[in-house]
Amino acid sequence: MLKIDKRVEQLIEQALEEDLNRQGDLTSHFIVSPEKQGEAKIVAKEAGIIAGLDVAEAVFKKLDANTEFHKLIQEGQVVGPGDTVAQIQGKLQALLAAERTALNFLQRLSG
């Protein structure tokens, strides 16, 4: 089970509220069926050291607790451009809504 500090959880909630403007991802809401399942992967754009995978996972699970988040790279591991960092499966609306926030955390925490 994923354990996230309460302060980090609050940051995630604030970031999602800011990114989704309290209304959610309206485009996905109107175009994608609420029950449609989807999958995504997080791919490194450049070389660096990965940090924040637990935070990214928590973002996705905040919008759909049943989301499956598979880490393919360990925290602190060096990655190169094109390396797949994680694979995610879950409700497509939730994946699309969580994407930007999760990637923002990863970009800021990784180096």
Summary of the structure (lengths in Angstrom):
residues: 111
radius of gyration: 13.6
end to end distance: 26.3
largest distance: 38.9
contacts: 317
relative contact order: 0.26
helix: 45%
strand: 21%
